[in-house]
Amino acid sequence: MNRYSFLIFTLIIAFCSCMTPESTLLSVKNLKCTINEQPNATRENAAFFSWQITSEHRNQLQSAYQIVVAINPDDLKTSKNILWDSGKITSDKSALVLGDGLELKSAQSYFWKVKIWNQDGKETEWSEPASIKTGLFLEQDWAEAKWIGYKDLPAEKRMVPGVHGNGDKLGDKCVDRPVVPLFRKEFEVSENLESATLYISGLGQYEASINGEKVGNAFLTPGWTNYDKTVFYNSYDVTSMIRPGKNAVGAIVGNGFCNINRERYRKLVIAFGEPKLIAQLRLRNKDGSEKILVSGADWKASPSPITFTSIYGGEDYDARLEQTGWNQANFNDQSWQQAVLVTPPSGKLTEEKDYPLEIKDTFSAKTIKKLNDGAYLYDFAQNASGIVEIKVQGKKGTEIRLTPSELITKDGQPNQSATGSPNYFSYILKGDGIEIWKPRFSYTGLRYVKVEGAVPDSEKSATDAARLIEMKLLHNRNSTPQTG
């Protein structure tokens, strides 16, 4: 290219740049709204708005912004029935911007958008709308819902604060195995349903379901707190999980850090109470009417197939005790007892703000070695926090024991000196084809797993031992998204 051609090319580029609409110099994306996450907020229902600024041009800065909020997303398009309008605010702030004067209500959906001005006073287009779903701000929002359990812990057996160490000098406290209960409740829904939101907490930890399908992807929920001060609850949009007619909500509740007994390995011995649950399901119809289903003595409860669970010591599961369809509609629960109204925790119910733990990675065993005692050692070649998932087939009543460890001895046996001993998972087969299982309420650090009671599917065995078709290591961690 000669110098004259280059000059003409440069002039064309400059001309095209001058023709670029001012509104495209900047745009706004990744809208987020958090509720009362700043410690100096004076209201629990304070909203803080955040957004990101993008541009195809350099040296573009925000000099002002405007936020509008509506209850109906269509109102944002027409700019009618606006609930709150910040007006044009001179500021370069785009993170945790307080919605000063905006009064949010409990259990309500809102929609908002934002536009900004650059350093030259040029205005952008409005952003795409974003939604806000509020939690339950007030104590009276939970007034009708009750804490329920399979049974209550006698006051004299409560052990709070907990004792670090083995707790062997506590007499008859923290000796019993708490029953890990199932809870269920059926309900009717009309064809006029617009939205459904589940607000729920289970102590120590819970797993909820709607019509037999697990709610959310969280693992070991909610997070650990001092339950005498704070109890986390979680909220889920379950609209897509509900169908017209008869439905069922179910939950299983494990011990977590609410009850750690003196069985197997423990770092801490504590007893806030037996496993317990509180929940409310808010069903909102298209005509604006609302129905609220709350936990209470009209729910049903039954022991689950989890016969033992400890956050530190492992978990035992007896598949022979499974009740097919227990968390679905039209299940026959006549043999179940009425849920018991139990002593509620004294801590305040607060929505959990942090990202939950989730199963984020899966590892397959790299080697499988037969040990001198006839057991098998699976080596995943990766140390991780997590659990195992097994796929197995065998006779009813066969017990498989899985002993995890980060280290092994010279002869290949598990060495739990780094993680605590004894700690293991056990599974008793129901003898019904291929069975898949993983622990719900315990985890550990592991690289190796010793398997007793089953042989690898690839091994030829003269016995009728159960066949371990597959075992995976499931790595759990916080699900906070990457930001840098």
N, C-alpha and C positions, 0 to 999 in steps of 0.2 A: 504494500500500500504506500503510494507516494504521499508527500506532505500535504498536497492539496486535497487528496481524497480523505486523508485523516482529519483535516480541518472540517470538511463537510460532514463527515461522520460524527465528529464531536458536537457540531452545531445541531445536528438532528437529535442527538441524545439530549442535549440541553433543552431543546424545544419541547421534546416529548415529556421531559421532567416538569417543565413549566405547565404543560397541559394536564398533569396529574391532578385529579380533584383533591381539594384540600381535605375532604373528609376521609380520604384513604391514606393520608399521611400517618394516621394513628388508628388503631382499632383496639377493642377491649374483648378479652376472652377469659376463660377459666374463672368464672364467678363462683364465689364461695361465701357462705354466711355461717357464722358460729354464734352460739347463744351464750353470753356471759362467760367468756373464757378469760377475761382480763380481771385480775384480782381487785382492781379499784372500781369495778362496776358497782353502781349503787342499786341496780335492780337485777333480779334473777332472770327477768325476761328481756334483758338488753340484747340488741342485735348488733353484731359487728360484721361489716361487709368488706370483702377483699376481691381484687381482680388483678389481672395481668394486662400490661400494655404491650402491644406489638406494632411494628412499623417496618416497612421496606426501606425506609430512609434513616440516615443517621441523625443524631443530635435532636431527636424529638422528645419533648418533655411534657408531662402533664402540668397544667397550671390551675385547672379547676375541674370539678365533677358535679354530676347531678344524679341522684338515685330516686326512683319511684317504686312504690310497693302497692300491690293490689291483691285482693283475695281470689279474683278470677283471672286466669291468664289472658282471656280475650279482652279484658279491660285494659291490659297493657298495650294491646295493639291499637285500640281506639282512643286511648288516653282518657277514658271515662271511668267514673267511680274509683278514682285513685284514693287509696287508703292513706298514703303518706308520701309526701314529696319533699325532698331535702332542699329543693331550689338549687340554684347555682352556687356552689361553695368554692371559694378560692383556696385551693390547697393542692399540694403535690402528693398527698398521702393516698395510697391505694391498698393498704393492708390494715385490717382491723379498724375500719372506719366506723365509729359509733353512729348508729341510727338515732340521733338525739331527738327525742319526742315521739318516737315510734313505740307504741304500746302493743306488744304481742300477747296473744291469749294462748292458753294451754290447748294442746291437741288440735292445732289448726294448721292448715296449709296456706302458705303465702307465695306470691310470685313477684319477682323484682327484675329491674334492668337498670343499666347505668350508661351514661355517656360522659365524655370528657372533652376538655379543651386543651390545645397544645400551647407552647410558650408564645405563639403569635396570636392567640385568641381564636384559632380556627377550631370549629366544632366537629366532633365525630358523629357517625350514625349511632343510634341506640344499639346496645349489645343485644344478643339473643337472651330471652328470658331465662331466669334460673329460679328454682323453687326453694322454699324453706318449709321444714316440717318441725313444729315445736313439740316439746315434751310436755310433761305434767309439772307445772311450776309450783303449785300450791298443795299443802298437806291435805286439804279437803278434796283434791282431785282423786285421792286414793281412799276416800272415806268408806265407800261401799265395798271395796275389795278387802279380803281377809287373808292373813297368813294361814296356810293349811299344811298339814303333814300327815304321815301315816300314824305317827304317835308323837307325843311331846316328851322332852327330857325333863325329869324331875329337877326341881330347883337345886336340891342338895348335890346333884351330880354335875352341875355346871362348873366349868373350870376356866375362868377368865380372870386375869390374864393367863395366858398359857405359860407352860414351864419348858424352858429349853433343856434338851437332853432327853433321856429315856423316860423320865417321870415315874420310875418304878417305886417311889416312896409315896405315891398318891392314894394308897388304899384301894377303894373300889371305884375311884373316878377314872374315866377314860379307859375302861376295860371292855365294855360292851361293843359289839359291832352294830352300828346303826343300820336300820333297814333302808336300803336304797329304793325309794318308792316310785311307782308310776302314778300319774294323775290323768284324769280324762273328764271331758264334759262335751256333750252334744248340744247343738244349737241349730235353729232354723234361720235361713236367709231368703229374702225375697229376690225377685228378678230386678228389683229397682236399686240394687246396691251400687253405690258410687265408689266408696273406698272403705278399706278395713285396715286398722292399725292395732298391732299387738304390743302392749306394754307389759314387761314381765321381768321378774327376778326370782332366782332360786339359790338358796344358800345350802352348802358352799357353792356349787355350780350346777347348771342345768342344761338340758337340751330340749328345745320345744319343737312341736310338729303340728301341722294342720293337715287333716285328712291323710295322715300317714307319711307326709313329706316333711323333712327337716326344715326348720325355719332358719335362714341365714347360714353362713359358712364358719361361724366362730367356733373356737375350741377353748375349753376351760373358761366359760363365761358365767358370771361376770368376774371382773378383776377383784383381787384380794384387797380388803379394807379392814379397819377395825369396825366390826359390825355394831358395836355400841355407839359409834359416832356417825358412820356413813355406810349406806347400803346402795350399791349401784343397781340400777335397772337398765334394760335395753328396750329400744323401740324398733319395730319392724313393719314395713308396709307389706301386708299379706293379701292384698286385694286379689292378685292373680291366683292365689291358692284356694280361694273360696268359690263355691259353686252354688247356684240356686237350689233351695231345698235343704236337706239335712246335712250337717257338717259336724266335725269333731276336732277339738283342740286337745293335744296331749303334751305331757312333759315328763321327763325323768330327771331326778335330782340326786346328785352325788354329794360327798362330804366336803371336798375341796379343803379350804383352810378353816371351815366352820367346825369341823370335828375330826381331829386326828387322834386315834386311839393308840393304846400301848401294844400294838401288834405289828410285827415286822419292823422294818427300819423307820425311824422318825427323827427329825431334827428338833421337833417341837411337839408337845402334847397339849391339846386344847379342846375345849368343848363349849361352844356357844349354844349348841342345841342339836336336835335331830334335823335331818334334811327337811327343808320347808320351801314353800312356793307362794308367791303372790302374783296375780296377773289380772289384766283387764283387756278385753278385746272391744274396740270401738268400731261399730258398724254404722257408716253414714250413708243414707239413701240420697237419690238424686233430687228428691223433693225437700231436702234439708233436714228431715227427721233423723234421729240418731238412736241406736240401741247399744247399750253397754253391757257386755257379759263380764262378770267379775268372779274371781275365785272365792269360794265359800264352802259351807258344809254340804251344799248340794252337789259338789264334785265327788267323784269316786276315786278311791286309792287302792293300790295293791302292791305287794313286793315285786320288784323287778328281777330279772335273771342275774343281775350283778349281786353276788353274794358277799363280796368284800371289795372295798376300794379305799385307797389312801393316796394322797397326793405324792407321798414319798415312797410308799411300800409296795405299790403295784395294784393289780386288780384281778379278781376272779369272776368268771362268767360261766353259768350253767345253762347251756342252750336248751336243756330239757324243760326249763321253766318258762320258756318263751310262750307268749299268748298272741298268736297270729291275729292281726287286725285290731289290737288293743287301742290304737290311736286313730281309728277310723270310725265313721258313722255305722250304726246298726250292729255294733259289736255287743255281744251278750255279757254285760258286766254285773249280773245278779250275784255272783260270788264275791264281788269286790265290796269292801266296806265303804261307808261314808267317810269322806276326808275329815280329819280332826282339826278343829280350830286350835292352833298352837300359840305358845307365847311368842309374840312378835319381837323382832330385834328392836332395840331402842334407837338405833341409828336412823338418820334421815334418809329417805329414799331420794336418790340423786341420779340423774341420767349420766351414764358412762360416756365420757367425751373421747377417750383415747380409742385408737384403732385396736380391734380385738386381736387376740392370738388366732392364727389360722395354720392349717397344714399347707406349707408352701413348697416343699420339695419331696421327691420320692426317690429312694435308692434301692437297687436290687443287690442281692448278695453277689460278691465277686468270687468267693470260694466257699465250699462246703466240705468240712472235714469230719470224719468219723473219729470219735474219741475212744479211749480205752475202756470206758464204762458203757459203751454202746450208744451213747448219746451223740448228737451231731452239733458241730459248731459252725454257725453262719457268720461269715466275715463280710461286712459291707464296705470295708476299706475307707470308711468315712466316719469320723466321730461327730455326733450331732445330738441336739436335744430332740426328743421325740418319742414315738411309740412304734409298735409294729402292727402290721395288718397281715393276717394269715388267710390262706385259702386251703381248706383241708377236707378230706373225705375219710370216713371210717365208721366204726360201729358205735351205736348209741351207748353213752356212758363212758367212753374212752376219754381220759384226761390228758391234755397236753400241757406241759409246763415250759414256759419260756423265760429264761434267766438272762437279762441283759447286763452288759458290762462295757466299760471303756477300755479295760485292760484284761489280759489273760495271763495265766501262770505258764511256767515252762512246759507243762504237759497239756496246755490248751484249755484248761478249766477257767471259768469266769473269775475274775479278780475284781470285786466290788469295793476295794479300799478307797477308790476315788469318788464313789457315788453312794456308798452306804449299803449295809447288808443286814438282814435279807430283803431283797427286792425282786419280785418276779410277777409274771402274768400267768394265769392259768385259764384254760378253756375246756369245758366238758361238752362233747359232741352230742347232738340230738339224733344223729344217724339218719339224716334225711338228705341224701345226695351231697353235692358240694356246698360247704358252709364257709362263709366269709365273716371274719370278726376282727375288731380292733378295740382297744380300751377307750373309754370315754372320759374318765375323770382322773387320770394319772399320767405321768410322763417321767422320763429320766434321761440321763446322758448315756449314750451307747454307741458302740461300733460293732460289738459282737453279741450274738444271741445263742445260748445253749438250748437245744431242743430235746426234750425228753417226752416219750410217749408217742412219737410219730417218726416216720422215716421220710427222707426226701423222695419226691415222686420219681426221680431218676434212678433211685436205688432199687435193686431187686431184693425182696425180703421173703424169707420162708415163713414168717409169722403173719398174723392178721392185723398187724399194727396199722394205725391210721396213716394215711399218705398225706404228707405236706406238699401240696401242689405248688404253692408259691408263698413266699414271705417277703414283705417289703418293709423298709425303714421309712417312716413318715416323719419328716422334720417339721417341727412347729416353731413359729417365731411371730413377733409382732408384725402386723400387716401394714404398718405405716408406708405410704408410697415413697418412692425415691424422689428426692428433691434436688439432688446435685451430683 
